[in-house]
């Protein structure tokens, strides 16, 4: 297995509102890791959403994480049998800045 990509999918996201990351194509990916870090005093939740097409995203089970002030989260997904992934922050109150990076591993053909 080799590293297929490692990229930022949200840069300085404004957490004074909801934030939706760039959607990532996983067609050549076996597994991935997502790292999110945020500053400030945001309150809400952050989670992974996945889809087998371009539009019907659903919550990835067990990925929802509470946000209450500055912090970080890391998700490691070892089997990805869907085609798209994104990260969604849903604001309750406060504000801050969100950065999200994804690293994908697989076998290029």
Backbone as a ProteinNet text record, in pm:
[ID]
protein_1_A
[PRIMARY]
XXXXXXXXXXXXXXXXXXXXXXXXXXXXXXXXXXXXXXXXXXXXXXXXXXXXXXXXXXXXXXXXXXXXXXXXXXXXXXXXXXXXXXXXXXXXXXXXXXXXXXXXXXXXX
[TERTIARY]
85	0	90.3	50.3	129.8	44.4	113.4	46.2	-5	-134.7	-193.4	-206.1	-245.9	-252	-242.8	-203.8	-202.6	-227.9	-347.2	-381.2	-476.5	-472.4	-568.7	-701.5	-810	-942.4	-1026.5	-977.5	-1034.2	-918.2	-908.9	-803.5	-868.1	-841.4	-893.4	-1045	-1116.6	-1262.6	-1318.6	-1417	-1477	-1585.2	-1554.5	-1644.7	-1751.7	-1768.9	-1881.9	-2008.9	-1994.1	-2104.7	-2069.6	-2157.6	-2128.7	-2017	-1937.3	-1827.6	-1839.4	-1830.8	-1828.2	-1696.8	-1618.9	-1489.1	-1506.1	-1397	-1390.5	-1429.3	-1499.4	-1531.1	-1412.1	-1374.8	-1257.1	-1300	-1241.7	-1264	-1178.4	-1242.5	-1172.7	-1164.2	-1181.5	-1190.6	-1065.4	-948.4	-825.3	-772.6	-857.5	-816	-868.8	-780.7	-822	-856.2	-781.1	-802.1	-749.3	-789.2	-746.5	-747.6	-681.2	-685.2	-720.8	-803.6	-840.1	-801.5	-730.4	-691.2	-755.2	-827.5	-889.9	-837.9	-807	-766.9	-838.7	-874.4	-947.6	-901.2	-912.9	-874.4	-995.9	-980.1	-1088	-1179.3	-1306.5	-1403.7	-1530	-1513.8	-1632.6	-1702	-1832.1	-1912.1	-2000.3	-1998.8	-2080	-2034.9	-2039.7	-1994.4	-1930.1	-1841.4	-1773.9	-1782.6	-1804	-1821.3	-1782	-1762.9	-1735.2	-1867.4	-1879	-1994.4	-1940.9	-2006.7	-1961.7	-2074.2	-2036.1	-2135.9	-2082.4	-2173	-2136.6	-2160.1	-2205.5	-2224.6	-2186.3	-2226.8	-2186.6	-2278	-2390.7	-2486.1	-2552.2	-2554.7	-2629.7	-2537.6	-2491.4	-2400.1	-2475.4	-2415.4	-2470	-2358.4	-2398.6	-2301.3	-2225.4	-2093.9	-2013	-2034	-2076	-2109.3	-1994.4	-2028.4	-1931.7	-1831.3	-1846.7	-1746.4	-1775.6	-1895.1	-1931	-1850.9	-1791.5	-1709.5	-1758.7	-1773.3	-1814.8	-1700.8	-1736.1	-1641.4	-1683	-1589.7	-1617	-1486.8	-1453.7	-1326	-1224.3	-1101.2	-994.3	-969.4	-931.6	-906.8	-866.8	-870.4	-834.5	-900.8	-906.7	-962.5	-887.8	-878.1	-816.1	-904.4	-937.1	-1011.9	-924.3	-918.3	-844.3	-943.4	-963.1	-1057.9	-976.6	-978.6	-892.5	-957.1	-1088.4	-1158.1	-1259.7	-1243.9	-1332.7	-1395.6	-1516.5	-1586.1	-1690.5	-1666.9	-1753.2	-1665.8	-1727.1	-1652	-1616.3	-1686.5	-1665.1	-1665.3	-1589.4	-1589.3	-1576.2	-1636.2	-1623.1	-1637.3	-1596	-1609.2	-1700.5	-1790.7	-1888.3	-1880.7	-1865.8	-1876	-2011.8	-2087.5	-2216.9	-2205.5	-2224.3	-2206.3	-2327.6	-2300	-2402.6	-2384	-2257.6	-2226.5	-2075.9	-2031.7	-1889.7	-1833.3	-1700.8	-1633.4	-1491.7	-1430.2	-1293.5	-1250.6	-1136.5	-1079.5	-1052.1	-1093.9	-1084.6	-994.7	-902.4	-819	-833.3	-848.3	-867.4	-774.7	-703.8	-612.8	-650.4	-636.7	-664.1	-541.9	-513.9	-406.4	-468.6	-454.2	-514.8	-408.9	-433.9	-342.3	-418.4	-350	-412.7	-312.7	-365	-282.8	-323.7	-235.4	-267.1	-261	-355.6	-355.3	-357.7
-116.4	0	123.7	222.3	344.1	467.2	576	702	757.5	776.2	827.3	979.3	1032.7	1177.8	1213.8	1336.5	1396.5	1544.9	1591.6	1729.8	1792	1924.3	2000.8	2003	1976.8	1983.5	2096.1	2157.1	2280.6	2362.6	2486.9	2576.8	2700.2	2719.9	2835.7	2849.9	2738	2740.5	2826.5	2908.7	3002.3	2931.5	2902.1	2826.8	2913.6	3037.3	3117.1	3076.7	2979.1	2917.4	2772.2	2698	2559.4	2557.2	2449.3	2433.3	2295.3	2290.9	2164.6	2160.6	2055.7	2044.6	2016.9	2026.6	1979.8	1831.2	1788.2	1646.7	1577.6	1459.9	1388	1260	1237.8	1116.3	1003.8	894.9	781.1	661.4	681.6	568.6	481.4	534.6	454.3	432.2	451.6	448.4	323.7	259.5	147.5	195.7	294.3	349.2	490.4	562.8	701.8	744	855.5	920.2	1066.2	1119.1	1260.2	1321.6	1433.6	1508.9	1647	1682.5	1814.3	1885.4	2012.8	2094.8	2228.4	2281.4	2407.2	2491	2622.1	2718.6	2802.4	2884.9	2973.5	2912	2949.9	2902.9	2846.9	2761.2	2707.2	2602.3	2591.8	2487.7	2426.9	2294	2224.3	2080.4	2026.9	1890.1	1881.3	1782.5	1759.5	1610.2	1576.5	1435.9	1412.6	1286.3	1242.4	1206	1242.8	1202.2	1133.1	1026.6	947.6	928.3	894.3	871.2	770.9	698.1	607.5	672.9	798.5	876.7	1021.3	1114.4	1253.5	1335	1279.4	1366.8	1310.7	1182.4	1125.4	1092	1196	1177.3	1133.7	1042.5	997	1002.3	1010.8	1015.6	883.9	892.6	772.4	732.9	608.3	566.7	589.2	648.5	666.8	778.8	859.1	962.1	1096.1	1117.7	1248	1276.6	1395.6	1438.4	1573.8	1588.5	1716.7	1817.2	1940.9	2052.4	2149.7	2181.6	2276.2	2349.1	2449.9	2519.5	2460.8	2512.2	2465.7	2316.2	2247	2103.5	2041.5	1909	1834.3	1697.4	1634.4	1500.1	1427.6	1296.3	1211.9	1089.9	1063.6	944.4	860.6	730.8	638.6	534.9	535.4	444.1	345.4	218.8	120.3	51.5	64.2	6.2	107.4	149	251	197.8	144.8	90.4	186.7	313.7	417.6	510.2	597.1	676.3	817.8	875	1014.3	1028.8	1128.1	1159.7	1310.6	1362	1502	1509.8	1622.7	1645.7	1765.8	1756.5	1862.1	1906.6	2037.3	2097.4	2166.1	2134.4	2197.5	2284.2	2412.6	2511.2	2518.3	2529.1	2561.4	2705.3	2741.1	2877.8	2900	3021	3052.8	3066.2	3081.1	3093.2	3040.6	3017.6	2968	2943.9	2879.3	2849.9	2700.3	2638.7	2493.8	2460.7	2366.4	2311.8	2160.6	2102.8	1957.9	1904.5	1795.9	1731.3	1584.4	1529.2	1388.3	1322.9	1201.2	1120.8	990.2	960.4	840.3	741.2	613.6	507.8	404.7	349.9	250	193.7	130.8	72.8	135.4	212.7	276	171.6	183.7	90.8	166
0	0	0	-76.4	-84.8	-55	-24.1	1.3	-132.3	-146.7	-270.4	-264.3	-149.1	-132.7	14.6	39.8	172.5	148.7	184.8	150	250.1	254.1	332.9	258.9	329.8	267.3	327.1	433.4	486.6	540.5	496.1	542.6	604.7	731.8	805.5	792.7	811.5	808.3	920.5	890.1	985.2	1067.4	1194	1279.4	1346	1298.7	1346.6	1272	1182.1	1109.3	1084.1	1021	984.5	880.4	880.2	784.6	720.8	587.6	513.8	436.7	457.6	390.3	241.8	171.3	32.3	31.6	-71.7	-87.7	-152.8	-99.2	-146.9	-218.5	-336.3	-415	-356.8	-318.6	-258.8	-352.5	-483	-575.6	-579	-541.7	-541	-399.5	-301.2	-161.9	-91.4	-15.1	69.9	210.5	258.9	392.2	399.1	502.6	515.5	661.7	687.5	817.9	795.8	883.9	880.1	1014.3	1006.8	1125.6	1118.4	1223.6	1232	1355.8	1340.6	1456.2	1448.1	1564.5	1567.9	1686.1	1668.5	1770.3	1807.2	1908.4	1947.3	2051.1	2045.6	2145	2078.2	1976.5	1910.2	1997.3	1979.9	2044.2	1936.4	1927.5	1827.5	1815.8	1695.1	1671.4	1533.5	1519.5	1392.5	1362.2	1234.2	1197.6	1052.6	1020	883	816.8	688.1	606.4	482.3	440	325.9	225.4	100.3	-4.8	-106.3	-168.4	-277.2	-412.9	-409.9	-532.2	-501.6	-583.7	-563.9	-473.9	-429.2	-360.6	-235.8	-214.3	-102.2	15	86.2	198.8	323.7	399.3	527.1	631.5	758	867.3	876.8	894	917.7	1064.3	1090.4	1226.7	1325.6	1439.3	1547.1	1526.8	1420.8	1392.9	1458.3	1509.3	1565.5	1693	1698.1	1810.6	1859.1	1989.8	2046.8	2039.3	2011.1	2008.1	2117.1	2206.8	2314.1	2346.7	2267.6	2279.8	2185.1	2192	2103	2122.4	2013.7	2025.3	1893.4	1891.3	1771.5	1775.2	1657.8	1645.4	1534.4	1548.3	1446.5	1426.4	1300	1263.6	1172.1	1196.8	1109.9	1058.4	927	863.1	780.1	818	752.1	632.6	619.1	505	453.6	329	272.6	143.9	153.6	36.6	-17.6	-4.6	-58.1	-141.6	-220.3	-318	-274.7	-178.6	-141.2	11.1	58.7	201.5	218.4	324.7	363	514.7	570.5	713.8	732.8	830.5	854.7	1000.6	1019.4	1152.3	1160.4	1265	1288.1	1412.7	1394.2	1500.7	1592.5	1721.9	1820.9	1868.1	1900.2	1943	1931.8	1963.8	1962.9	1822.6	1818.5	1689.4	1701	1588.1	1584.3	1441.4	1426.9	1295.7	1286.8	1176.9	1157.3	1039.2	1060.4	953.5	954.5	834.5	822.3	714	746.2	651.6	639.7	517.6	492.8	429.2	470.7	414.5	365.7	235.9	179.4	134.2	164.1	121.9	39.3	-61.9	-146.7	-245.1	-349	-452.7	-584.6	-645.8	-775.9	-883.9	-976.1	-1089.7	-1219.6
[MASK]
+++++++++++++++++++++++++++++++++++++++++++++++++++++++++++++++++++++++++++++++++++++++++++++++++++++++++++++

